[in-house]
Amino acid sequence: MIISLGSNDHKHIKTQVELEKLREKVKANRVYWVLPAGNLPAGGLSIIEVQLIIKMIAAVYGDQIIPIQGLQKDGIHPSWEGYKQIAKAIK
């Protein structure tokens, strides 16, 4: 399973609580987290905070983190190159 969440979060979303609830329900043998590279400045939540939350949850379960370098011009969503990176990481 690939989980790609947190890029568009803002300070009014309980990112950690919601991601923990989600992960508790996952029954897949292997779980990959796409590490967001950017978020909306208007959201008021630091991307560093979101990345730390994801890394912490992944560590608890022994999940793999996939950092993305290839982004679209918005600086948030993966570009085609970014999607290729994800595919390569899970092979």
PyMOL commands that set and color helices and strands:
alter all, ss='L'
color gray80, all
select helices_A, chain A and resi 15-25+41-43+47-61+80-90
alter helices_A, ss='H'
color red, helices_A
select strands_A, chain A and resi 2-3+32-35+64-67
alter strands_A, ss='S'
color yellow, strands_A
deselect
rebuild
show_as cartoon
